[in-house]
Every structure is written in structure tokens, then in C-alpha cells.
Amino acid sequence: MLWLYVQAPFATFRTFTAGSLRPTAPTMTPSAAYGLLLNLAGIEMRHDDGKSAMTLIGKGLPDAELAIGSLAEAEQHNIFQQLHNYPVGNTGAEHRPACKGSKYNITPVRRAFLSNLRVCLGLRSDAELENQVRKGLAGEHPARYGLPFVGDNNFLPDRIDLLAGPREARWLMPMTERDDGWAHVEPMRLSITIDRSDMSRTATSLFHLSSQTSAEVPEEAWVHVRYS
């Protein structure tokens, strides 16, 4: 078992939404945590088959169980940006000549992000993956693609430290049929694994943050991330 402390001045973790508002979850999502750990371990998730327009997910990625604890409530902020896309039909087609091949449909959107992210991240996996993460933190891996980031490659962590064990935190918990207090929590649909070529194969679940802090991790807080 491996425990990490992740600290970042800014972060964003998208929930499943559509429209001009792009919200963020209040803490790290399982898919983002898994990607961060693989980056530290020097394991490449991406696969280019030379055919697909999007980046595919590679084969043979390690299984992992993750526990995500929020150590402090991150503050939410909003920025307004221009979203450039290729529209369906003829919407915005009058802008096509001026854009000279670039995406010509421009829509204002509001994007949420977090400040003061403080997360306790637990990993249960085979000894090889845990050892690779430790080596990555110690700078013992050869150069790898990109830097560790927290939900958006514009947002980089300040610190990633090894911990002796979990800290007192509010733990990210899957919603279950046994949860009677749905009216008293904020359910959010978060991604566990992502398949960009076939979104029907993307795994999501409803989660909420535990109402009380605890240094003991509830067993149900461990989320299984599996791509194989």
C-alpha cells in the first residue's frame, strides 16, 4: 500500500456535463488520480494506432485500487473563455473563411476551477506499480512525456510527498442504494476509466464526500480502476 500527499495551487476535475458551464468536482476524481500515478510511475497510457483521430488508451495497464481523501475544502472559482469547435450543420459557417481552416464556431463558456487543493491519495496495487511510483518521486525514472498535472495540463502540483499512512480527511465515497441521506450530500458523477473512442465504455459512478473527517479509510472508499 502507498500513500501520497498532493498539493496544488490550482486544479480542475470535470464532472459529466454538457453546455456552456464546465463545472469541477470538489476534489480529485478516480480517473485523474490514476493518470497522475501512472505519470509518476513512467507508464504511458496513450496509444497511437495511426488511424484514430483521438488518443487511444493503451493495453495492459495495471489494475489499482484508489482511495481519495480531501484534506481541506478547495475554493471554487470561475473564468470565462472562448470555446472553439466544429459545429454540427451550418451553424457559424459564415466565420469559416476568416478562420482559414481553424475551428470556426466560437462560444463563450464558463469554466470552474479549484484553488488550494490538498489531497491524500492511497494506492493498493501490486508491488511493482507501487515501487515504480516511489522511483518516479525519487527522480529515478528516465525522462517521460509531460509533467504530472491535476486535471488540466495547465495546472501543476506544488508538492507530491510520500506519507507513512492516511491523514484525517473527507473520503470520496461511491453512492449506494443504502445511502438514505441523498438530500444531505452533493452527489456527483465522476469518471473511473475513460475510453475516448467509445464513450459507452467509459466507466462512471455517483460519488459524494463523507460528511465527517476520519484518519481511518472506509473500505467502501477504495475504488477499483481497471482498463484490461
C-alpha positions, 0 to 999 in steps of 0.5 A, a space after each residue: 500500500 502507498 500513500 501520497 500527499 498532493 498539493 496544488 495551487 490550482 486544479 480542475 476535475 470535470 464532472 459529466 456535463 454538457 453546455 456552456 458551464 464546465 463545472 469541477 468536482 470538489 476534489 480529485 476524481 478516480 480517473 485523474 488520480 490514476 493518470 497522475 500515478 501512472 505519470 509518476 510511475 513512467 507508464 504511458 497510457 496513450 496509444 497511437 494506432 495511426 488511424 484514430 483521430 483521438 488518443 487511444 488508451 493503451 493495453 495492459 495497464 495495471 489494475 489499482 485500487 484508489 482511495 481519495 481523501 480531501 484534506 481541506 475544502 478547495 475554493 471554487 472559482 470561475 473564468 470565462 473563455 472562448 470555446 472553439 469547435 466544429 459545429 454540427 450543420 451550418 451553424 457559424 459557417 459564415 466565420 469559416 473563411 476568416 478562420 482559414 481552416 481553424 475551428 470556426 464556431 466560437 462560444 463563450 463558456 464558463 469554466 470552474 476551477 479549484 484553488 488550494 487543493 490538498 489531497 491524500 491519495 492511497 494506492 493498493 496495487 501490486 508491488 511493482 506499480 507501487 515501487 515504480 511510483 516511489 522511483 518516479 518521486 525519487 527522480 529515478 525514472 528516465 525522462 517521460 512525456 509531460 509533467 504530472 498535472 491535476 486535471 488540466 495540463 495547465 495546472 501543476 502540483 506544488 508538492 507530491 510527498 510520500 506519507 507513512 499512512 492516511 491523514 484525517 480527511 473527507 473520503 470520496 465515497 461511491 453512492 449506494 442504494 443504502 445511502 438514505 441521506 441523498 438530500 444531505 450530500 452533493 452527489 456527483 458523477 465522476 469518471 473511473 476509466 475513460 475510453 475516448 473512442 467509445 464513450 459507452 465504455 467509459 466507466 462512471 459512478 455517483 460519488 459524494 464526500 463523507 460528511 465527517 473527517 476520519 484518519 481511518 479509510 472506509 473500505 467502501 472508499 477504495 475504488 477499483 480502476 481497471 482498463 484490461 
